[in-house]
Amino acid sequence: MNAATKGERYARIFRKAGTFLGKGNIARAVEVLKEGVELARTLGDARMAERFQAEIDRAQSGSENRQN
């Protein structure tokens, strides 16, 4: 897969997750971001897998703060 195609797929995942985050649906956003982690790992892209994981951590910590 070429770099442009990978970038498009990653961007699509981030946009989809952002839509769910914007609607307050943290659980669904995390599911989408986890799909991104798996995609990145499948493609051998450790850096992007780390970025997706960082977004998962950020979303989950944000939802914990709202619950307290």
FIGU-465036 format. One line per 3 residues: for each residue x, y, z of C-alpha. Coordinates in Angstrom, 3 decimals, padded with zeros to 6 digits. Layout:
// residues N
X,Y,Z ~ ...
//
This chain:
// residues 68
000.000,000.000,000.000 ~ 001.446,003.375,-000.937 ~ 001.868,006.234,001.524
-001.019,008.275,000.120 ~ -003.463,005.402,000.480 ~ -002.304,004.705,004.043
-002.676,008.380,004.896 ~ -006.209,008.444,003.522 ~ -007.196,005.409,005.569
-005.680,006.843,008.752 ~ -007.349,010.200,008.162 ~ -010.708,008.528,007.635
-010.362,006.702,010.957 ~ -009.375,009.881,012.820 ~ -012.317,011.797,011.287
-014.746,009.022,012.181 ~ -013.452,008.911,015.763 ~ -013.643,012.697,015.960
-017.275,012.607,014.918 ~ -018.088,010.202,017.729 ~ -016.073,012.256,020.229
-017.918,015.377,019.145 ~ -021.206,013.642,019.840 ~ -019.968,012.502,023.256
-019.897,008.839,022.253 ~ -016.527,008.037,023.813 ~ -016.950,004.258,023.742
-017.600,004.178,019.994 ~ -014.721,006.591,019.339 ~ -012.377,004.301,021.277
-013.567,001.318,019.221 ~ -012.770,003.183,016.011 ~ -009.357,004.247,017.306
-008.601,000.644,018.265 ~ -009.349,-000.310,014.661 ~ -006.753,002.289,013.712
-004.182,000.713,016.040 ~ -004.792,-002.678,014.460 ~ -004.601,-001.286,010.928
-001.323,000.479,011.681 ~ 000.164,-002.650,013.240 ~ -000.957,-004.738,010.276
000.744,-002.277,007.949 ~ 003.893,-002.277,010.108 ~ 003.486,001.371,011.073
004.446,001.503,014.756 ~ 004.471,005.306,014.851 ~ 000.855,005.567,013.750
-000.153,002.774,016.118 ~ 001.332,004.865,018.937 ~ -000.608,007.936,017.772
-003.873,006.029,017.732 ~ -003.097,004.634,021.195 ~ -002.347,008.128,022.493
-005.741,009.287,021.230 ~ -007.401,006.328,022.941 ~ -005.682,007.246,026.211
-006.691,010.896,025.815 ~ -010.334,010.031,025.070 ~ -010.553,007.646,027.995
-008.952,010.062,030.434 ~ -011.323,012.784,029.259 ~ -014.350,010.560,029.874
-013.081,009.661,033.347 ~ -012.751,013.341,034.216 ~ -016.353,013.962,033.162
-017.621,011.117,035.329 ~ -015.966,012.434,038.520
//
